[in-house]
Amino acid sequence: MDIEYTLREGADDHIQLIQLLKVTNCVTSGAEAQEVVAAGLVNRNGETELRKRAKCVAGDVIEYEGNRIFVK
């Protein structure tokens, strides 16, 4: 499923990867988000992302379990 996430205008220029997975309902908890990132199950812009607190910015595409999150 394709999901669009828009960063808040003027407030944020990024969102941490684990927070993004939570707010888009790809995972049910922060603990689950940390586990899936640490396990290498999340791709960012086509490459495995292992940093839980990686800063996702506009233009990034995050992939996890058939979901693609487009950060705007």
N, CA, C and O atoms as a Tripos MOL2 file, in Angstrom:
@<TRIPOS>MOLECULE
protein
  288   287    72     0     0
PROTEIN
NO_CHARGES

@<TRIPOS>ATOM
      1 N           0.8380   -1.1750    0.0000 N.3       1 MET1
      2 CA          0.0000    0.0000    0.0000 C.3       1 MET1
      3 C           0.8870    1.2430    0.0000 C.2       1 MET1
      4 O           1.9020    1.2860    0.6940 O.2       1 MET1
      5 N           0.5080    2.2390   -0.7680 N.am      2 ASP2
      6 CA          1.2360    3.4930   -0.7970 C.3       2 ASP2
      7 C           0.6440    4.4580    0.2180 C.2       2 ASP2
      8 O          -0.5720    4.6360    0.2930 O.2       2 ASP2
      9 N           1.5220    5.0780    0.9970 N.am      3 ILE3
     10 CA          1.1230    6.0110    2.0500 C.3       3 ILE3
     11 C           1.9080    7.2980    1.8490 C.2       3 ILE3
     12 O           3.1160    7.2670    1.6130 O.2       3 ILE3
     13 N           1.2170    8.4300    1.9430 N.am      4 GLU4
     14 CA          1.9070    9.7180    1.8840 C.3       4 GLU4
     15 C           1.9210   10.3180    3.2790 C.2       4 GLU4
     16 O           0.8960   10.3550    3.9600 O.2       4 GLU4
     17 N           3.0870   10.7870    3.6990 N.am      5 TYR5
     18 CA          3.2130   11.4700    4.9790 C.3       5 TYR5
     19 C           3.7850   12.8520    4.7120 C.2       5 TYR5
     20 O           4.8600   12.9840    4.1270 O.2       5 TYR5
     21 N           3.0680   13.8780    5.1400 N.am      6 THR6
     22 CA          3.5000   15.2440    4.9240 C.3       6 THR6
     23 C           4.0840   15.8140    6.2090 C.2       6 THR6
     24 O           3.4280   15.8270    7.2510 O.2       6 THR6
     25 N           5.3110   16.2810    6.1230 N.am      7 LEU7
     26 CA          5.9450   16.9180    7.2720 C.3       7 LEU7
     27 C           5.1800   18.1980    7.6070 C.2       7 LEU7
     28 O           4.6450   18.8530    6.7120 O.2       7 LEU7
     29 N           5.1280   18.5520    8.8780 N.am      8 ARG8
     30 CA          4.4050   19.7570    9.2930 C.3       8 ARG8
     31 C           5.1260   21.0040    8.7930 C.2       8 ARG8
     32 O           6.3250   21.1800    9.0130 O.2       8 ARG8
     33 N           4.3840   21.8470    8.1300 N.am      9 GLU9
     34 CA          4.9190   23.0810    7.5510 C.3       9 GLU9
     35 C           5.5360   23.9680    8.6280 C.2       9 GLU9
     36 O           4.8770   24.3210    9.6060 O.2       9 GLU9
     37 N           6.7940   24.3220    8.4410 N.am     10 GLY10
     38 CA          7.4670   25.2490    9.3340 C.3      10 GLY10
     39 C           7.9060   24.6790   10.6660 C.2      10 GLY10
     40 O           8.7330   25.2830   11.3490 O.2      10 GLY10
     41 N           7.3760   23.5380   11.0510 N.am     11 ALA11
     42 CA          7.6940   22.9760   12.3650 C.3      11 ALA11
     43 C           8.7700   21.8960   12.2730 C.2      11 ALA11
     44 O           9.6700   21.8330   13.1100 O.2      11 ALA11
     45 N           8.6720   21.0700   11.2730 N.am     12 ASP12
     46 CA          9.5800   19.9310   11.1570 C.3      12 ASP12
     47 C          10.1980   19.8870    9.7680 C.2      12 ASP12
     48 O           9.5170   20.1050    8.7660 O.2      12 ASP12
     49 N          11.4880   19.6040    9.7200 N.am     13 ASP13
     50 CA         12.1110   19.3590    8.4260 C.3      13 ASP13
     51 C          12.4480   17.8830    8.2800 C.2      13 ASP13
     52 O          12.9850   17.4550    7.2590 O.2      13 ASP13
     53 N          12.1190   17.0940    9.3360 N.am     14 HIS14
     54 CA         12.3630   15.6540    9.3040 C.3      14 HIS14
     55 C          11.4690   14.9620   10.3400 C.2      14 HIS14
     56 O          10.8430   15.6120   11.1760 O.2      14 HIS14
     57 N          11.4270   13.6330   10.2620 N.am     15 ILE15
     58 CA         10.7930   12.8030   11.2700 C.3      15 ILE15
     59 C          11.6800   11.5810   11.4480 C.2      15 ILE15
     60 O          12.2200   11.0570   10.4740 O.2      15 ILE15
     61 N          11.8320   11.1270   12.6800 N.am     16 GLN16
     62 CA         12.6510    9.9430   12.9230 C.3      16 GLN16
     63 C          11.9540    8.7130   12.3390 C.2      16 GLN16
     64 O          10.7270    8.6130   12.3420 O.2      16 GLN16
     65 N          12.7610    7.7900   11.8450 N.am     17 LEU17
     66 CA         12.2320    6.6000   11.1730 C.3      17 LEU17
     67 C          11.2450    5.8390   12.0470 C.2      17 LEU17
     68 O          10.1660    5.4790   11.5770 O.2      17 LEU17
     69 N          11.5900    5.5840   13.3120 N.am     18 ILE18
     70 CA         10.6750    4.7990   14.1570 C.3      18 ILE18
     71 C           9.3700    5.5440   14.4050 C.2      18 ILE18
     72 O           8.3160    4.9200   14.5210 O.2      18 ILE18
     73 N           9.4280    6.8670   14.4850 N.am     19 GLN19
     74 CA          8.1980    7.6530   14.6500 C.3      19 GLN19
     75 C           7.3440    7.5750   13.3930 C.2      19 GLN19
     76 O           6.1200    7.4670   13.4760 O.2      19 GLN19
     77 N           7.9810    7.6290   12.2380 N.am     20 LEU20
     78 CA          7.2620    7.5480   10.9670 C.3      20 LEU20
     79 C           6.5240    6.2170   10.8360 C.2      20 LEU20
     80 O           5.3700    6.1830   10.4070 O.2      20 LEU20
     81 N           7.1810    5.1370   11.2010 N.am     21 LEU21
     82 CA          6.5330    3.8210   11.1340 C.3      21 LEU21
     83 C           5.3160    3.7610   12.0500 C.2      21 LEU21
     84 O           4.3150    3.1270   11.7150 O.2      21 LEU21
     85 N           5.3980    4.4200   13.2050 N.am     22 LYS22
     86 CA          4.2770    4.4280   14.1470 C.3      22 LYS22
     87 C           3.1200    5.2920   13.6500 C.2      22 LYS22
     88 O           1.9740    4.8430   13.6470 O.2      22 LYS22
     89 N           3.4050    6.5240   13.2320 N.am     23 VAL23
     90 CA          2.3130    7.4300   12.8520 C.3      23 VAL23
     91 C           1.6010    6.9910   11.5730 C.2      23 VAL23
     92 O           0.4580    7.3870   11.3400 O.2      23 VAL23
     93 N           2.2480    6.1940   10.7540 N.am     24 THR24
     94 CA          1.6040    5.6910    9.5380 C.3      24 THR24
     95 C           0.9530    4.3240    9.7630 C.2      24 THR24
     96 O           0.4540    3.7000    8.8270 O.2      24 THR24
     97 N           0.9680    3.8710   11.0160 N.am     25 ASN25
     98 CA          0.3390    2.6060   11.4230 C.3      25 ASN25
     99 C           0.9290    1.3790   10.7360 C.2      25 ASN25
    100 O           0.2380    0.3790   10.5400 O.2      25 ASN25
    101 N           2.2010    1.4590   10.3720 N.am     26 CYS26
    102 CA          2.8820    0.2900    9.8120 C.3      26 CYS26
    103 C           3.2800   -0.6800   10.9210 C.2      26 CYS26
    104 O           3.4520   -1.8750   10.6790 O.2      26 CYS26
    105 N           3.4240   -0.1600   12.1310 N.am     27 VAL27
    106 CA          3.7090   -0.9640   13.3180 C.3      27 VAL27
    107 C           2.7540   -0.5070   14.4180 C.2      27 VAL27
    108 O           2.1370    0.5540   14.3160 O.2      27 VAL27
    109 N           2.6380   -1.3150   15.4660 N.am     28 THR28
    110 CA          1.6910   -0.9920   16.5340 C.3      28 THR28
    111 C           2.3280   -0.2910   17.7240 C.2      28 THR28
    112 O           1.6210    0.2690   18.5620 O.2      28 THR28
    113 N           3.6600   -0.3140   17.8100 N.am     29 SER29
    114 CA          4.3120    0.3040   18.9610 C.3      29 SER29
    115 C           5.7290    0.7440   18.6060 C.2      29 SER29
    116 O           6.2970    0.3360   17.5930 O.2      29 SER29
    117 N           6.2720    1.5820   19.4680 N.am     30 GLY30
    118 CA          7.6530    2.0100   19.2850 C.3      30 GLY30
    119 C           8.6210    0.8570   19.4030 C.2      30 GLY30
    120 O           9.6260    0.8020   18.6940 O.2      30 GLY30
    121 N           8.3180   -0.0660   20.3000 N.am     31 ALA31
    122 CA          9.1840   -1.2370   20.4740 C.3      31 ALA31
    123 C           9.2120   -2.0750   19.2010 C.2      31 ALA31
    124 O          10.2700   -2.5420   18.7800 O.2      31 ALA31
    125 N           8.0450   -2.2620   18.5920 N.am     32 GLU32
    126 CA          7.9850   -3.0210   17.3460 C.3      32 GLU32
    127 C           8.7570   -2.2970   16.2430 C.2      32 GLU32
    128 O           9.4570   -2.9300   15.4520 O.2      32 GLU32
    129 N           8.6270   -0.9720   16.1950 N.am     33 ALA33
    130 CA          9.3490   -0.1860   15.1940 C.3      33 ALA33
    131 C          10.8480   -0.3790   15.3490 C.2      33 ALA33
    132 O          11.5560   -0.5800   14.3620 O.2      33 ALA33
    133 N          11.3320   -0.3200   16.5750 N.am     34 GLN34
    134 CA         12.7650   -0.5130   16.8170 C.3      34 GLN34
    135 C          13.2170   -1.9050   16.4050 C.2      34 GLN34
    136 O          14.2990   -2.0680   15.8410 O.2      34 GLN34
    137 N          12.3980   -2.9030   16.6820 N.am     35 GLU35
    138 CA         12.7470   -4.2890   16.3440 C.3      35 GLU35
    139 C          12.8580   -4.4910   14.8340 C.2      35 GLU35
    140 O          13.8140   -5.1070   14.3630 O.2      35 GLU35
    141 N          11.8920   -3.9790   14.0710 N.am     36 VAL36
    142 CA         11.9090   -4.2290   12.6290 C.3      36 VAL36
    143 C          13.0570   -3.4820   11.9500 C.2      36 VAL36
    144 O          13.6270   -3.9690   10.9730 O.2      36 VAL36
    145 N          13.3960   -2.2950   12.4730 N.am     37 VAL37
    146 CA         14.5320   -1.5600   11.9150 C.3      37 VAL37
    147 C          15.8260   -2.3070   12.2380 C.2      37 VAL37
    148 O          16.6630   -2.5130   11.3600 O.2      37 VAL37
    149 N          15.9880   -2.7100   13.4930 N.am     38 ALA38
    150 CA         17.1970   -3.4210   13.9110 C.3      38 ALA38
    151 C          17.3700   -4.7390   13.1600 C.2      38 ALA38
    152 O          18.4950   -5.1860   12.9390 O.2      38 ALA38
    153 N          16.2590   -5.3610   12.7690 N.am     39 ALA39
    154 CA         16.3030   -6.6340   12.0490 C.3      39 ALA39
    155 C          16.5980   -6.4510   10.5620 C.2      39 ALA39
    156 O          16.7400   -7.4330    9.8330 O.2      39 ALA39
    157 N          16.6890   -5.2080   10.1110 N.am     40 GLY40
    158 CA         17.0010   -4.9580    8.7050 C.3      40 GLY40
    159 C          15.8230   -5.1290    7.7710 C.2      40 GLY40
    160 O          16.0030   -5.4200    6.5880 O.2      40 GLY40
    161 N          14.6160   -4.9500    8.2920 N.am     41 LEU41
    162 CA         13.4120   -5.1670    7.4840 C.3      41 LEU41
    163 C          12.8790   -3.8990    6.8210 C.2      41 LEU41
    164 O          11.8880   -3.9470    6.0930 O.2      41 LEU41
    165 N          13.5370   -2.7640    7.0720 N.am     42 VAL42
    166 CA         13.0600   -1.4830    6.5480 C.3      42 VAL42
    167 C          14.0630   -0.9460    5.5300 C.2      42 VAL42
    168 O          15.2650   -0.9050    5.7940 O.2      42 VAL42
    169 N          13.5620   -0.5360    4.3720 N.am     43 ASN43
    170 CA         14.4030    0.0850    3.3490 C.3      43 ASN43
    171 C          14.0990    1.5750    3.2760 C.2      43 ASN43
    172 O          12.9520    2.0040    3.4020 O.2      43 ASN43
    173 N          15.1450    2.3410    3.0710 N.am     44 ARG44
    174 CA         15.0030    3.7840    2.8590 C.3      44 ARG44
    175 C          15.6730    4.1180    1.5460 C.2      44 ARG44
    176 O          16.8750    3.9050    1.3840 O.2      44 ARG44
    177 N          14.9100    4.6350    0.6140 N.am     45 ASN45
    178 CA         15.4170    4.9790   -0.7120 C.3      45 ASN45
    179 C          16.1520    3.8090   -1.3620 C.2      45 ASN45
    180 O          17.1960    3.9820   -1.9900 O.2      45 ASN45
    181 N          15.5780    2.6070   -1.1940 N.am     46 GLY46
    182 CA         16.1100    1.4230   -1.8570 C.3      46 GLY46
    183 C          17.2210    0.6970   -1.1310 C.2      46 GLY46
    184 O          17.7060   -0.3230   -1.6220 O.2      46 GLY46
    185 N          17.6440    1.1950    0.0370 N.am     47 GLU47
    186 CA         18.7180    0.5450    0.7890 C.3      47 GLU47
    187 C          18.2530    0.2450    2.2060 C.2      47 GLU47
    188 O          17.4430    0.9790    2.7720 O.2      47 GLU47
    189 N          18.7700   -0.8390    2.7730 N.am     48 THR48
    190 CA         18.4210   -1.2070    4.1400 C.3      48 THR48
    191 C          18.8530   -0.1100    5.0980 C.2      48 THR48
    192 O          19.9880    0.3660    5.0560 O.2      48 THR48
    193 N          17.9170    0.2820    5.9700 N.am     49 GLU49
    194 CA         18.2080    1.3170    6.9670 C.3      49 GLU49
    195 C          18.2010    0.6810    8.3510 C.2      49 GLU49
    196 O          17.1840    0.1410    8.7850 O.2      49 GLU49
    197 N          19.3320    0.7430    9.0420 N.am     50 LEU50
    198 CA         19.4620    0.1370   10.3620 C.3      50 LEU50
    199 C          19.4580    1.1560   11.4970 C.2      50 LEU50
    200 O          19.4730    0.7810   12.6690 O.2      50 LEU50
    201 N          19.4370    2.4380   11.1570 N.am     51 ARG51
    202 CA         19.4380    3.4870   12.1920 C.3      51 ARG51
    203 C          17.9980    3.7910   12.5970 C.2      51 ARG51
    204 O          17.2150    4.2970   11.7940 O.2      51 ARG51
    205 N          17.6570    3.4820   13.8320 N.am     52 LYS52
    206 CA         16.2890    3.6590   14.3150 C.3      52 LYS52
    207 C          15.8610    5.1140   14.2980 C.2      52 LYS52
    208 O          14.6990    5.4250   14.0370 O.2      52 LYS52
    209 N          16.7880    5.9920   14.5730 N.am     53 ARG53
    210 CA         16.4530    7.4110   14.6610 C.3      53 ARG53
    211 C          16.9070    8.1850   13.4140 C.2      53 ARG53
    212 O          17.1250    9.3950   13.4670 O.2      53 ARG53
    213 N          17.0430    7.4680   12.3010 N.am     54 ALA54
    214 CA         17.4110    8.1220   11.0420 C.3      54 ALA54
    215 C          16.4050    9.2180   10.7430 C.2      54 ALA54
    216 O          15.2020    9.0320   10.9250 O.2      54 ALA54
    217 N          16.8970   10.3590   10.2870 N.am     55 LYS55
    218 CA         16.0300   11.4890    9.9810 C.3      55 LYS55
    219 C          15.4810   11.3400    8.5620 C.2      55 LYS55
    220 O          16.2180   11.4330    7.5810 O.2      55 LYS55
    221 N          14.1940   11.1100    8.4800 N.am     56 CYS56
    222 CA         13.5300   11.0020    7.1820 C.3      56 CYS56
    223 C          13.0980   12.4010    6.7500 C.2      56 CYS56
    224 O          12.4570   13.1260    7.5120 O.2      56 CYS56
    225 N          13.4480   12.7640    5.5440 N.am     57 VAL57
    226 CA         13.1650   14.1070    5.0280 C.3      57 VAL57
    227 C          12.3000   14.0080    3.7700 C.2      57 VAL57
    228 O          12.1090   12.9280    3.2120 O.2      57 VAL57
    229 N          11.7830   15.1600    3.3390 N.am     58 ALA58
    230 CA         10.9610   15.1960    2.1350 C.3      58 ALA58
    231 C          11.7150   14.5600    0.9670 C.2      58 ALA58
    232 O          12.8890   14.8550    0.7390 O.2      58 ALA58
    233 N          11.0370   13.6990    0.2430 N.am     59 GLY59
    234 CA         11.6350   12.9970   -0.8860 C.3      59 GLY59
    235 C          12.0310   11.5710   -0.5710 C.2      59 GLY59
    236 O          12.2460   10.7720   -1.4820 O.2      59 GLY59
    237 N          12.1320   11.2380    0.7130 N.am     60 ASP60
    238 CA         12.4820    9.8680    1.0990 C.3      60 ASP60
    239 C          11.3180    8.9190    0.8230 C.2      60 ASP60
    240 O          10.1510    9.2960    0.9240 O.2      60 ASP60
    241 N          11.6640    7.6800    0.4730 N.am     61 VAL61
    242 CA         10.6740    6.6200    0.3070 C.3      61 VAL61
    243 C          11.0830    5.4880    1.2390 C.2      61 VAL61
    244 O          12.1720    4.9290    1.1170 O.2      61 VAL61
    245 N          10.1970    5.1610    2.1670 N.am     62 ILE62
    246 CA         10.4400    4.1180    3.1510 C.3      62 ILE62
    247 C           9.5910    2.9130    2.7780 C.2      62 ILE62
    248 O           8.4020    3.0510    2.4900 O.2      62 ILE62
    249 N          10.2040    1.7200    2.7810 N.am     63 GLU63
    250 CA          9.4720    0.4990    2.4440 C.3      63 GLU63
    251 C           9.5480   -0.4890    3.5940 C.2      63 GLU63
    252 O          10.6160   -0.7510    4.1470 O.2      63 GLU63
    253 N           8.3750   -1.0370    3.9430 N.am     64 TYR64
    254 CA          8.2970   -2.0450    4.9950 C.3      64 TYR64
    255 C           7.0610   -2.9040    4.7680 C.2      64 TYR64
    256 O           5.9450   -2.3880    4.7040 O.2      64 TYR64
    257 N           7.2550   -4.1860    4.6480 N.am     65 GLU65
    258 CA          6.1770   -5.1800    4.5040 C.3      65 GLU65
    259 C           5.1100   -4.7860    3.4740 C.2      65 GLU65
    260 O           3.9130   -4.7950    3.7630 O.2      65 GLU65
    261 N           5.5660   -4.4460    2.2830 N.am     66 GLY66
    262 CA          4.6460   -4.1320    1.2130 C.3      66 GLY66
    263 C           4.0880   -2.7170    1.2470 C.2      66 GLY66
    264 O           3.3410   -2.3220    0.3510 O.2      66 GLY66
    265 N           4.4440   -1.9490    2.2730 N.am     67 ASN67
    266 CA          4.0250   -0.5500    2.3610 C.3      67 ASN67
    267 C           5.1410    0.3440    1.8600 C.2      67 ASN67
    268 O           6.3160    0.1050    2.1390 O.2      67 ASN67
    269 N           4.7690    1.3690    1.1200 N.am     68 ARG68
    270 CA          5.7180    2.3970    0.7010 C.3      68 ARG68
    271 C           5.2330    3.7260    1.2480 C.2      68 ARG68
    272 O           4.1240    4.1680    0.9510 O.2      68 ARG68
    273 N           6.0820    4.3590    2.0570 N.am     69 ILE69
    274 CA          5.7410    5.6420    2.6430 C.3      69 ILE69
    275 C           6.5200    6.7140    1.8970 C.2      69 ILE69
    276 O           7.7500    6.6890    1.8550 O.2      69 ILE69
    277 N           5.8000    7.6460    1.3150 N.am     70 PHE70
    278 CA          6.4050    8.7660    0.6050 C.3      70 PHE70
    279 C           6.3950    9.9790    1.5260 C.2      70 PHE70
    280 O           5.3260   10.4700    1.8880 O.2      70 PHE70
    281 N           7.5600   10.4620    1.9040 N.am     71 VAL71
    282 CA          7.6400   11.6140    2.7930 C.3      71 VAL71
    283 C           7.5970   12.8700    1.9380 C.2      71 VAL71
    284 O           8.3820   13.0290    1.0030 O.2      71 VAL71
    285 N           6.6790   13.7490    2.2670 N.am     72 LYS72
    286 CA          6.4770   14.9970    1.4990 C.3      72 LYS72
    287 C           6.8490   16.1920    2.3460 C.2      72 LYS72
    288 O           6.7500   17.3290    1.8860 O.2      72 LYS72
@<TRIPOS>BOND
     1     1     2 1
     2     2     3 1
     3     3     4 2
     4     3     5 am
     5     5     6 1
     6     6     7 1
     7     7     8 2
     8     7     9 am
     9     9    10 1
    10    10    11 1
    11    11    12 2
    12    11    13 am
    13    13    14 1
    14    14    15 1
    15    15    16 2
    16    15    17 am
    17    17    18 1
    18    18    19 1
    19    19    20 2
    20    19    21 am
    21    21    22 1
    22    22    23 1
    23    23    24 2
    24    23    25 am
    25    25    26 1
    26    26    27 1
    27    27    28 2
    28    27    29 am
    29    29    30 1
    30    30    31 1
    31    31    32 2
    32    31    33 am
    33    33    34 1
    34    34    35 1
    35    35    36 2
    36    35    37 am
    37    37    38 1
    38    38    39 1
    39    39    40 2
    40    39    41 am
    41    41    42 1
    42    42    43 1
    43    43    44 2
    44    43    45 am
    45    45    46 1
    46    46    47 1
    47    47    48 2
    48    47    49 am
    49    49    50 1
    50    50    51 1
    51    51    52 2
    52    51    53 am
    53    53    54 1
    54    54    55 1
    55    55    56 2
    56    55    57 am
    57    57    58 1
    58    58    59 1
    59    59    60 2
    60    59    61 am
    61    61    62 1
    62    62    63 1
    63    63    64 2
    64    63    65 am
    65    65    66 1
    66    66    67 1
    67    67    68 2
    68    67    69 am
    69    69    70 1
    70    70    71 1
    71    71    72 2
    72    71    73 am
    73    73    74 1
    74    74    75 1
    75    75    76 2
    76    75    77 am
    77    77    78 1
    78    78    79 1
    79    79    80 2
    80    79    81 am
    81    81    82 1
    82    82    83 1
    83    83    84 2
    84    83    85 am
    85    85    86 1
    86    86    87 1
    87    87    88 2
    88    87    89 am
    89    89    90 1
    90    90    91 1
    91    91    92 2
    92    91    93 am
    93    93    94 1
    94    94    95 1
    95    95    96 2
    96    95    97 am
    97    97    98 1
    98    98    99 1
    99    99   100 2
   100    99   101 am
   101   101   102 1
   102   102   103 1
   103   103   104 2
   104   103   105 am
   105   105   106 1
   106   106   107 1
   107   107   108 2
   108   107   109 am
   109   109   110 1
   110   110   111 1
   111   111   112 2
   112   111   113 am
   113   113   114 1
   114   114   115 1
   115   115   116 2
   116   115   117 am
   117   117   118 1
   118   118   119 1
   119   119   120 2
   120   119   121 am
   121   121   122 1
   122   122   123 1
   123   123   124 2
   124   123   125 am
   125   125   126 1
   126   126   127 1
   127   127   128 2
   128   127   129 am
   129   129   130 1
   130   130   131 1
   131   131   132 2
   132   131   133 am
   133   133   134 1
   134   134   135 1
   135   135   136 2
   136   135   137 am
   137   137   138 1
   138   138   139 1
   139   139   140 2
   140   139   141 am
   141   141   142 1
   142   142   143 1
   143   143   144 2
   144   143   145 am
   145   145   146 1
   146   146   147 1
   147   147   148 2
   148   147   149 am
   149   149   150 1
   150   150   151 1
   151   151   152 2
   152   151   153 am
   153   153   154 1
   154   154   155 1
   155   155   156 2
   156   155   157 am
   157   157   158 1
   158   158   159 1
   159   159   160 2
   160   159   161 am
   161   161   162 1
   162   162   163 1
   163   163   164 2
   164   163   165 am
   165   165   166 1
   166   166   167 1
   167   167   168 2
   168   167   169 am
   169   169   170 1
   170   170   171 1
   171   171   172 2
   172   171   173 am
   173   173   174 1
   174   174   175 1
   175   175   176 2
   176   175   177 am
   177   177   178 1
   178   178   179 1
   179   179   180 2
   180   179   181 am
   181   181   182 1
   182   182   183 1
   183   183   184 2
   184   183   185 am
   185   185   186 1
   186   186   187 1
   187   187   188 2
   188   187   189 am
   189   189   190 1
   190   190   191 1
   191   191   192 2
   192   191   193 am
   193   193   194 1
   194   194   195 1
   195   195   196 2
   196   195   197 am
   197   197   198 1
   198   198   199 1
   199   199   200 2
   200   199   201 am
   201   201   202 1
   202   202   203 1
   203   203   204 2
   204   203   205 am
   205   205   206 1
   206   206   207 1
   207   207   208 2
   208   207   209 am
   209   209   210 1
   210   210   211 1
   211   211   212 2
   212   211   213 am
   213   213   214 1
   214   214   215 1
   215   215   216 2
   216   215   217 am
   217   217   218 1
   218   218   219 1
   219   219   220 2
   220   219   221 am
   221   221   222 1
   222   222   223 1
   223   223   224 2
   224   223   225 am
   225   225   226 1
   226   226   227 1
   227   227   228 2
   228   227   229 am
   229   229   230 1
   230   230   231 1
   231   231   232 2
   232   231   233 am
   233   233   234 1
   234   234   235 1
   235   235   236 2
   236   235   237 am
   237   237   238 1
   238   238   239 1
   239   239   240 2
   240   239   241 am
   241   241   242 1
   242   242   243 1
   243   243   244 2
   244   243   245 am
   245   245   246 1
   246   246   247 1
   247   247   248 2
   248   247   249 am
   249   249   250 1
   250   250   251 1
   251   251   252 2
   252   251   253 am
   253   253   254 1
   254   254   255 1
   255   255   256 2
   256   255   257 am
   257   257   258 1
   258   258   259 1
   259   259   260 2
   260   259   261 am
   261   261   262 1
   262   262   263 1
   263   263   264 2
   264   263   265 am
   265   265   266 1
   266   266   267 1
   267   267   268 2
   268   267   269 am
   269   269   270 1
   270   270   271 1
   271   271   272 2
   272   271   273 am
   273   273   274 1
   274   274   275 1
   275   275   276 2
   276   275   277 am
   277   277   278 1
   278   278   279 1
   279   279   280 2
   280   279   281 am
   281   281   282 1
   282   282   283 1
   283   283   284 2
   284   283   285 am
   285   285   286 1
   286   286   287 1
   287   287   288 2
@<TRIPOS>SUBSTRUCTURE
     1 MET1         2 RESIDUE 1 A MET
     2 ASP2         6 RESIDUE 1 A ASP
     3 ILE3        10 RESIDUE 1 A ILE
     4 GLU4        14 RESIDUE 1 A GLU
     5 TYR5        18 RESIDUE 1 A TYR
     6 THR6        22 RESIDUE 1 A THR
     7 LEU7        26 RESIDUE 1 A LEU
     8 ARG8        30 RESIDUE 1 A ARG
     9 GLU9        34 RESIDUE 1 A GLU
    10 GLY10       38 RESIDUE 1 A GLY
    11 ALA11       42 RESIDUE 1 A ALA
    12 ASP12       46 RESIDUE 1 A ASP
    13 ASP13       50 RESIDUE 1 A ASP
    14 HIS14       54 RESIDUE 1 A HIS
    15 ILE15       58 RESIDUE 1 A ILE
    16 GLN16       62 RESIDUE 1 A GLN
    17 LEU17       66 RESIDUE 1 A LEU
    18 ILE18       70 RESIDUE 1 A ILE
    19 GLN19       74 RESIDUE 1 A GLN
    20 LEU20       78 RESIDUE 1 A LEU
    21 LEU21       82 RESIDUE 1 A LEU
    22 LYS22       86 RESIDUE 1 A LYS
    23 VAL23       90 RESIDUE 1 A VAL
    24 THR24       94 RESIDUE 1 A THR
    25 ASN25       98 RESIDUE 1 A ASN
    26 CYS26      102 RESIDUE 1 A CYS
    27 VAL27      106 RESIDUE 1 A VAL
    28 THR28      110 RESIDUE 1 A THR
    29 SER29      114 RESIDUE 1 A SER
    30 GLY30      118 RESIDUE 1 A GLY
    31 ALA31      122 RESIDUE 1 A ALA
    32 GLU32      126 RESIDUE 1 A GLU
    33 ALA33      130 RESIDUE 1 A ALA
    34 GLN34      134 RESIDUE 1 A GLN
    35 GLU35      138 RESIDUE 1 A GLU
    36 VAL36      142 RESIDUE 1 A VAL
    37 VAL37      146 RESIDUE 1 A VAL
    38 ALA38      150 RESIDUE 1 A ALA
    39 ALA39      154 RESIDUE 1 A ALA
    40 GLY40      158 RESIDUE 1 A GLY
    41 LEU41      162 RESIDUE 1 A LEU
    42 VAL42      166 RESIDUE 1 A VAL
    43 ASN43      170 RESIDUE 1 A ASN
    44 ARG44      174 RESIDUE 1 A ARG
    45 ASN45      178 RESIDUE 1 A ASN
    46 GLY46      182 RESIDUE 1 A GLY
    47 GLU47      186 RESIDUE 1 A GLU
    48 THR48      190 RESIDUE 1 A THR
    49 GLU49      194 RESIDUE 1 A GLU
    50 LEU50      198 RESIDUE 1 A LEU
    51 ARG51      202 RESIDUE 1 A ARG
    52 LYS52      206 RESIDUE 1 A LYS
    53 ARG53      210 RESIDUE 1 A ARG
    54 ALA54      214 RESIDUE 1 A ALA
    55 LYS55      218 RESIDUE 1 A LYS
    56 CYS56      222 RESIDUE 1 A CYS
    57 VAL57      226 RESIDUE 1 A VAL
    58 ALA58      230 RESIDUE 1 A ALA
    59 GLY59      234 RESIDUE 1 A GLY
    60 ASP60      238 RESIDUE 1 A ASP
    61 VAL61      242 RESIDUE 1 A VAL
    62 ILE62      246 RESIDUE 1 A ILE
    63 GLU63      250 RESIDUE 1 A GLU
    64 TYR64      254 RESIDUE 1 A TYR
    65 GLU65      258 RESIDUE 1 A GLU
    66 GLY66      262 RESIDUE 1 A GLY
    67 ASN67      266 RESIDUE 1 A ASN
    68 ARG68      270 RESIDUE 1 A ARG
    69 ILE69      274 RESIDUE 1 A ILE
    70 PHE70      278 RESIDUE 1 A PHE
    71 VAL71      282 RESIDUE 1 A VAL
    72 LYS72      286 RESIDUE 1 A LYS
